[in-house]
Amino acid sequence: MEETVLDVRYLRCPLPVLCANRKLRTMAGGERLRVLATDRSAVAEFQAYCREKGHALLAWSEESGVFSFLIRRRQDGP
């Protein structure tokens, strides 16, 4: 499945989450967004954000100091 990539490396929290929120608002329900970040606190921030907003945090990983978050935008209700 196709995904949009948002590179917010070197931004400090909460900026990565704020940028992701702005991008997700422009996307259709079910679309996927991959966010690349370097701030270690982004892990907890994205977990809390997705839980609060109803988006699915499908996966996250870290490689060489870069965190990758795969988020599926929630389906908008009726």
Residue pairs with C-beta under 8 A, 6 or more apart in sequence:
1 32
2 32
3 31
3 32
3 33
3 34
3 70
4 23
4 27
4 31
4 32
4 33
4 34
5 33
5 34
5 35
5 36
6 19
6 20
6 23
6 33
6 34
6 35
6 36
7 36
8 15
8 16
8 19
8 20
8 35
8 36
8 37
9 36
9 37
9 38
9 66
10 38
11 19
11 37
11 38
11 39
12 39
13 39
13 41
13 42
13 45
14 45
16 35
16 37
16 39
16 42
16 45
16 46
17 42
17 45
17 46
17 49
19 35
20 33
20 35
20 46
20 49
20 69
20 71
21 49
21 53
23 33
24 33
24 53
24 55
24 71
24 73
27 33
27 73
28 73
29 73
29 74
29 75
29 76
30 72
30 73
30 75
31 72
31 73
32 58
32 70
32 71
32 72
32 73
33 70
33 71
33 72
33 73
34 68
34 69
34 70
34 71
35 42
35 46
35 68
35 69
35 71
36 66
36 67
36 68
37 66
37 67
37 69
38 65
38 66
38 67
39 67
40 67
42 67
42 69
43 60
43 67
46 57
46 60
46 69
46 71
47 57
49 55
50 56
50 57
50 71
51 57
53 74
54 74
55 71
55 72
55 73
55 74
56 71
56 72
56 74
57 69
57 70
57 71
58 70
58 71
58 72
59 68
59 69
59 70
60 67
60 68
60 69
60 70
61 67
61 68
62 68
